[in-house]
Amino acid sequence: MFKKIINAFIDHPVLTSIFAADFFILLFHRPPFLFSLAMLGGLMAMCMYFGQKLALFKD
């Protein structure tokens, strides 16, 4: 399972870097409220994309 996740992150380097930057900005900085809502929405969209791509629990 972890190997599948790591391979998905390696296969999509641009999305992985955006995901990591967005996550760490939201975690360690306090952006303005509306900007943080937009970033959280983007983070959720990337999580759903990676979840659909991986389909970890399909089989």
C-alpha atoms as one frame of an Amber mdcrd trajectory, in Angstrom:
protein
   0.000   0.000   0.000   2.749   2.492   0.909   4.704   1.565  -2.212   1.630
   2.365  -4.327   1.273   5.767  -2.642   4.965   6.620  -3.080   4.852   5.566
  -6.743   1.803   7.793  -7.324   3.631  10.747  -5.766   6.698  10.063  -7.927
   4.582   9.750 -11.085   2.958  13.173 -10.484   5.791  15.456  -9.281   4.029
  18.769  -9.979   0.884  17.787  -8.079   2.983  16.355  -5.265   4.961  19.571
  -4.858   1.770  21.677  -4.917   0.170  19.310  -2.403   3.166  19.448  -0.050
   3.549  23.240  -0.295  -0.173  23.789   0.285  -0.219  21.415   3.243   2.803
  22.973   4.945   1.583  26.539   4.377  -1.734  25.670   5.993  -0.008  23.769
   8.792   2.729  26.235   9.792   1.468  29.660   8.663  -1.730  31.533   9.338
  -2.929  32.795   5.925  -5.972  35.084   5.719  -9.290  33.326   6.208 -10.603
  33.433   2.617  -7.218  32.445   1.197  -6.990  29.539   3.615 -10.471  28.364
   2.557  -9.371  28.421  -1.092  -6.182  26.530  -0.206  -8.153  23.995   1.810
 -10.478  23.480  -1.147  -7.485  22.884  -3.417  -6.009  20.472  -0.903  -9.265
  18.519  -0.738  -9.468  18.388  -4.550  -5.928  16.992  -4.755  -6.721  14.433
  -2.039  -9.771  13.276  -3.970  -7.739  13.108  -7.203  -5.008  11.008  -5.597
  -7.623   8.823  -3.922  -9.331   8.167  -7.249  -6.015   7.521  -8.994  -4.762
   5.101  -6.344  -7.973   3.168  -5.580  -6.169   1.506  -2.658  -9.053  -0.575
  -1.359 -10.552  -1.662  -4.676  -9.053  -5.158  -4.562
